[in-house]
Amino acid sequence: MVKSTLGYWNIRAIAEPIRYLLHHEKEQFEDRRYLFTDYTWKNEKNALGLDFPNLPYYIDGNIRITQSTAILRYLGRKYGLDGKNEQDKLRISLQNSK
């Protein structure tokens, strides 16, 4: 099985909730951390096949997502954390709108 990949700067910041969720679900993933002091991200970003080359990004097979909220929503659906019924889904949607 191919590991998913999470890419972000070599700091916690907005990618940390994504890392927490991946660890909570025991997902094996490559934690790709970029340094501010080199050009690795600049050289790689257009080759990753992202619709909107930005950090953080998450790659899971053919799924390629950027933006932290979009990644968290995808993972929530993937792991069944997006509510058991319509009322739960509505509450989660309202919370995400803050």
Backbone torsions as a table, in degrees:
resi	resn	phi	psi	omega
1	MET	NA	133.6	-179.7
2	VAL	-80.0	133.6	178.2
3	LYS	-72.5	147.6	171.0
4	SER	-76.5	167.8	-178.8
5	THR	-131.4	132.1	171.4
6	LEU	-114.3	125.8	179.6
7	GLY	-117.6	134.2	177.0
8	TYR	-163.1	170.1	174.4
9	TRP	-59.8	161.2	-178.8
10	ASN	-79.4	54.3	175.2
11	ILE	-142.9	166.8	-179.8
12	ARG	-75.2	-73.7	176.0
13	ALA	42.4	-136.3	-170.5
14	ILE	-75.2	-12.0	177.2
15	ALA	-84.7	-14.2	-174.7
16	GLU	-63.7	-41.8	175.8
17	PRO	-59.8	-32.7	177.1
18	ILE	-67.0	-45.1	177.2
19	ARG	-59.8	-44.1	178.2
20	TYR	-57.1	-45.7	-178.8
21	LEU	-64.5	-43.0	178.7
22	LEU	-62.9	-42.0	177.1
23	HIS	-66.8	-41.0	178.7
24	HIS	-58.5	-39.5	-179.9
25	GLU	-87.8	4.8	178.5
26	LYS	56.3	35.8	177.3
27	GLU	-81.4	128.3	173.9
28	GLN	-77.5	122.8	-178.4
29	PHE	-145.8	155.3	173.8
30	GLU	-86.6	123.6	179.5
31	ASP	-96.9	89.3	-174.9
32	ARG	-84.3	111.8	-177.3
33	ARG	-112.8	127.7	-177.6
34	TYR	-101.3	144.5	177.7
35	LEU	-92.9	145.2	175.3
36	PHE	-69.3	-24.1	-169.8
37	THR	-89.1	-1.4	176.4
38	ASP	-128.1	-179.2	-175.4
39	TYR	-106.8	19.8	-177.0
40	THR	-57.9	-50.3	-179.1
41	TRP	-62.0	-44.6	-179.7
42	LYS	-59.8	-38.3	-178.7
43	ASN	-77.0	-27.8	-175.4
44	GLU	-94.5	-26.7	-165.6
45	LYS	-58.9	-35.5	-178.9
46	ASN	-81.7	-11.2	179.9
47	ALA	-94.2	-4.2	-174.8
48	LEU	-85.7	-8.9	179.4
49	GLY	74.6	28.2	179.3
50	LEU	-86.9	137.5	176.9
51	ASP	-63.0	-36.7	-179.0
52	PHE	-132.3	86.7	-175.3
53	PRO	-59.6	105.7	-176.4
54	ASN	-156.3	164.8	175.2
55	LEU	-110.1	140.7	-1.1
56	PRO	-77.0	160.0	171.1
57	TYR	-130.6	157.7	178.7
58	TYR	-137.5	128.4	178.6
59	ILE	-121.3	125.4	-179.1
60	ASP	-136.1	89.0	-174.8
61	GLY	66.4	-122.3	179.1
62	ASN	-83.5	-8.0	179.5
63	ILE	-82.6	124.5	180.0
64	ARG	-134.0	112.4	-172.2
65	ILE	-127.4	141.8	168.4
66	THR	-120.8	168.3	-178.3
67	GLN	82.9	124.3	-172.5
68	SER	-60.7	-42.1	-178.9
69	THR	-66.3	-41.5	178.3
70	ALA	-62.9	-39.6	178.6
71	ILE	-64.7	-46.5	179.7
72	LEU	-63.2	-38.6	177.5
73	ARG	-64.8	-43.1	177.7
74	TYR	-60.0	-47.8	-179.1
75	LEU	-65.4	-35.9	175.9
76	GLY	-59.7	-44.1	177.3
77	ARG	-67.4	-43.2	-177.7
78	LYS	-58.3	-40.1	-175.5
79	TYR	-101.8	12.5	176.4
80	GLY	68.2	30.0	-179.6
81	LEU	-102.3	14.2	-175.3
82	ASP	-100.2	21.3	176.8
83	GLY	103.2	144.9	-178.8
84	LYS	-89.2	-23.3	-178.8
85	ASN	-144.0	178.8	-175.8
86	GLU	-63.0	-36.4	178.8
87	GLN	-63.9	-43.7	176.5
88	ASP	-61.5	-44.8	-179.3
89	LYS	-61.8	-38.1	178.0
90	LEU	-64.7	-44.0	178.8
91	ARG	-61.9	-41.2	178.4
92	ILE	-65.1	-42.8	178.3
93	SER	-61.1	-42.3	177.7
94	LEU	-62.9	-41.9	179.5
95	GLN	-63.6	-40.3	-179.9
96	ASN	-68.4	-18.4	-178.5
97	SER	-80.5	-8.9	-178.3
98	LYS	-67.8	NA	NA
